[in-house]
Amino acid sequence: MKKNVLVIGGYGGVGKFVVEYLLRNHDVNVVIAGRNKQKADNYRNYLLSKYPGISLESRSVDARKKEDLTENFDSADLVIVAATIPDKMDLIAECALQSGSDVMDILFRGDVIEKLNKYKTSIIKNGRIFITQCGFHPGMIAPTIRMAGSSFDVYKEASVAMAMDPVFYTAESLHELIYEIIKGNPMILNHGKWKKAGYKDMIQVSFSDHFGIKDCYPLEMKEIIGIEKTLGLMNCGAYAAGFNTLFDYFIFPLAMVIGKLNITLAQKICGNLMYRFGKSPKDTFAKVELIINASGIKDGKEKKIKLQLQSDDGYDLTAQALSACLNQYFDRSISEPGLHLMGQIVDETRLFEDMKQMG
């Protein structure tokens, strides 16, 4: 029997790719959901013309309204949150547990895990599977580090750095990023111990010609905390490159200043500024690059490796990573009830093999 999958934000920047990968790679009934019914209808009509005979609906679902969620979750086996609504995850979790739905999301705000942790016991008791922080960032960082570890007999160091073009679909979609800039708690593993990191822990990374050499700043990446216990790493961290001079030296510092007074105001002002001075997806793609530099010992000798992953569109890449995770969810390779981080629960070898097939 086909599973019913409801995608909140299924017509948005990442959501539209998620819906299409579901239709192309999985035998499921899909519902495109969101506050804007017209956009949902328009995207549904586009996909019906592209894939005749598919099982696809569009519905108006407002994640701020419990009655909307409850009504629509009742018929959903799986709810995928592809909209940037981290503040609504409490309500989504409650309604999903009430309706007996599993949940996956593409959110990267660190406090989402704390929000969902409150429901951990209920998730397990009800036999549900919640997978949070899916995508390429987070989602692929820990698997990339684990994959690189297969090159060594003794694994010592690993740093993962990302760069992405400033291409944005909406100002609101940037609120989560701005929140992390203000409230994030970046950590790095230094000589076997995790420590709070800051600007002084910046590293310089040589990307491809498109991005060049970039200063990269440490991130809060919960999926890699504890990875040293299984891999034996002594030094490890996840880093992100800045966008450009305007963003890095004006908008982000402005967000920090305003955020000390009012984080909502900082999100609104700086989100609008980033959207205004960023690039439109109508004109270009959000190219993205991920690099891991790792070192260790192989056959008694010191060894260093560098792995690169490139994509023409970071939004598409996030949907690909989620779809590859879904492969393991649908065939029950991921079957243990509980709250999981994608980066910790997926099999990395299969993840990258499946993503390679998707391009």
Secondary structure as the mmCIF struct_conf table of DSSP 4:
data_model
#
loop_
_struct_conf.conf_type_id
_struct_conf.id
_struct_conf.beg_label_comp_id
_struct_conf.beg_label_asym_id
_struct_conf.beg_label_seq_id
_struct_conf.end_label_comp_id
_struct_conf.end_label_asym_id
_struct_conf.end_label_seq_id
HELX_LH_PP_P HELX_LH_PP_P1 LYS A 2 LYS A 2
STRN STRN1 LYS A 3 ILE A 8
TURN_TY1_P TURN_TY1_P1 GLY A 9 TYR A 11
BEND BEND1 GLY A 12 GLY A 12
TURN_TY1_P TURN_TY1_P2 GLY A 13 VAL A 14
HELX_RH_AL_P HELX_RH_AL_P1 GLY A 15 ASN A 25
STRN STRN2 VAL A 28 GLY A 34
BEND BEND2 ARG A 35 ARG A 35
HELX_RH_AL_P HELX_RH_AL_P2 LYS A 37 LYS A 50
BEND BEND3 TYR A 51 TYR A 51
TURN_TY1_P TURN_TY1_P3 PRO A 52 GLY A 53
STRN STRN3 LEU A 56 SER A 60
TURN_TY1_P TURN_TY1_P4 ALA A 63 ARG A 64
HELX_RH_AL_P HELX_RH_AL_P3 LYS A 66 PHE A 73
TURN_TY1_P TURN_TY1_P5 ASP A 74 SER A 75
BEND BEND4 ASP A 77 ASP A 77
STRN STRN4 LEU A 78 VAL A 81
BEND BEND5 ALA A 83 THR A 84
HELX_RH_3T_P HELX_RH_3T_P1 PRO A 86 LYS A 88
HELX_RH_AL_P HELX_RH_AL_P4 MET A 89 SER A 99
TURN_TY1_P TURN_TY1_P6 GLY A 100 GLY A 100
STRN STRN5 ASP A 102 ASP A 105
TURN_TY1_P TURN_TY1_P7 GLY A 110 GLY A 110
HELX_RH_AL_P HELX_RH_AL_P5 ASP A 111 ASN A 117
TURN_TY1_P TURN_TY1_P8 LYS A 118 TYR A 119
HELX_RH_AL_P HELX_RH_AL_P6 LYS A 120 LYS A 125
TURN_TY1_P TURN_TY1_P9 ASN A 126 GLY A 127
STRN STRN6 ILE A 129 THR A 132
BEND BEND6 GLN A 133 GLN A 133
BEND BEND7 GLY A 135 PHE A 136
TURN_TY1_P TURN_TY1_P10 HIS A 137 GLY A 139
BEND BEND8 MET A 140 MET A 140
HELX_RH_AL_P HELX_RH_AL_P7 ILE A 141 GLY A 149
TURN_TY1_P TURN_TY1_P11 SER A 150 SER A 151
BEND BEND9 ASP A 153 ASP A 153
STRN STRN7 VAL A 154 MET A 164
STRN STRN8 VAL A 167 VAL A 167
BEND BEND10 TYR A 169 TYR A 169
BEND BEND11 ALA A 171 ALA A 171
HELX_RH_3T_P HELX_RH_3T_P2 GLU A 172 LEU A 174
HELX_RH_AL_P HELX_RH_AL_P8 HIS A 175 LYS A 183
STRN STRN9 MET A 187 ASN A 190
TURN_TY1_P TURN_TY1_P12 HIS A 191 GLY A 192
STRN STRN10 LYS A 193 LYS A 196
HELX_RH_3T_P HELX_RH_3T_P3 TYR A 199 ASP A 201
STRN STRN11 ILE A 203 SER A 206
TURN_TY1_P TURN_TY1_P13 ASP A 209 PHE A 211
STRN STRN12 ILE A 213 PRO A 218
HELX_RH_3T_P HELX_RH_3T_P4 LYS A 222 ILE A 224
TURN_TY1_P TURN_TY1_P14 ILE A 225 ILE A 227
HELX_RH_AL_P HELX_RH_AL_P9 GLU A 228 LEU A 231
BEND BEND12 MET A 234 MET A 234
STRN STRN13 ASN A 235 ALA A 241
HELX_RH_AL_P HELX_RH_AL_P10 THR A 245 LEU A 246
HELX_RH_PI_P HELX_RH_PI_P1 PHE A 247 ILE A 251
HELX_RH_AL_P HELX_RH_AL_P11 PHE A 252 LEU A 261
HELX_RH_AL_P HELX_RH_AL_P12 ILE A 263 PHE A 277
BEND BEND13 GLY A 278 GLY A 278
STRN STRN14 LYS A 279 LYS A 279
TURN_TY1_P TURN_TY1_P15 PRO A 281 ASP A 283
STRN STRN15 VAL A 288 LYS A 298
TURN_TY1_P TURN_TY1_P16 ASP A 299 GLY A 300
STRN STRN16 LYS A 301 SER A 311
BEND BEND14 ASP A 312 ASP A 312
HELX_RH_AL_P HELX_RH_AL_P13 GLY A 314 PHE A 330
TURN_TY1_P TURN_TY1_P17 ASP A 331 ARG A 332
BEND BEND15 SER A 333 ILE A 334
STRN STRN17 GLY A 338 LEU A 341
HELX_RH_AL_P HELX_RH_AL_P14 MET A 342 ILE A 345
BEND BEND16 VAL A 346 VAL A 346
HELX_RH_AL_P HELX_RH_AL_P15 GLU A 348 GLN A 357
TURN_TY1_P TURN_TY1_P18 MET A 358 MET A 358
#
